[in-house]
């Protein structure tokens, strides 16, 4: 299987898609004139301009993440609140107590500050400080998304934040989707991905202790974590299991996507 990547391509072994392709024996190309089976809209950035070449390719072949061009905090929140019916955003000039302020750009981190603020920064967003602690750790779910399915859930335990929200990972466990999310929650997560245009990526989700609701905080269209530096702290067995399950689910999803695309092309 050969895959076209535009406007960029995954040029570091850190990226999850590299581990998947290595496991499946897939190849990549950045040349739209060469033969390929499907395409991937790829750029490790928050905002992405429409690509005219990929728009033309999409008339003939599937293009993953073609419509996922904005993964900013504001975009994620807008889709999340529309699908789930509740919000993480708050007015920072009212009320008291801690809240989180972040830049709108994806993966830019954030800080815990106290309300109320005398004035706000238009470049920042302000969110509830959601408590997902369990004992002396914060629980966060990293949810991989591949074409057509969510094959598993990574449960991460992290240090509880005190000022900066990015904290050290303590451990990671691979779990089953049904053990973490209800059928209705899974339906809404899937709808969220559909509205975001996210065919492949990962979501950061937490379940708040006070209302037991889930909150999608980030959507990542170029996820990583399988590099040699092992920032995720996988054990050898966990890493092998995760790659195996991701690769199998990805291949199954792609086969179904290609079959569906061929059938629609035939009917057309």
LINWO-V604799 format. One line per field, one symbol per residue. psi: psi as a letter, one per 40 degrees, with the letter a starting at -180 (. if undefined). burial: # if it has 16 or more other ideal C-beta (glycine too) atoms within 10 Angstrom, else .. A space follows every 10 residues. Layout:
psi = ???
burial = ???
This chain:
psi = hhhhhieaig eiediddddd dddefiiiie heeihidiih hhhgidihih hddddddeed iihhfdegeh fidddddddd ddddeiieii heeiiiiiih hiidiifeai ihihiiidii heeiihiihh hfihbfihhh hhhhhiheih dihhhhhiih iddhehihhd iiihiidded iidddddddd dddddefhdh aiihhihhdd eeiihhdihh egiaefidef defiiddddd dddddddddd dddddddddd ddddddd.
burial = ..####..## ...####### #.##.#.##. .....#.### ####.#.#.. #..#..##.. ######.### ###.###### ..##...### .#......## ####.#...# ....#.#... ...####### .#....##.# ########.# ########.. #...#..... .#.#..#..# #...#..##. .##..##### #######... ...####### ######.... .#.#...##. .##..##.## #.##..##.. ........
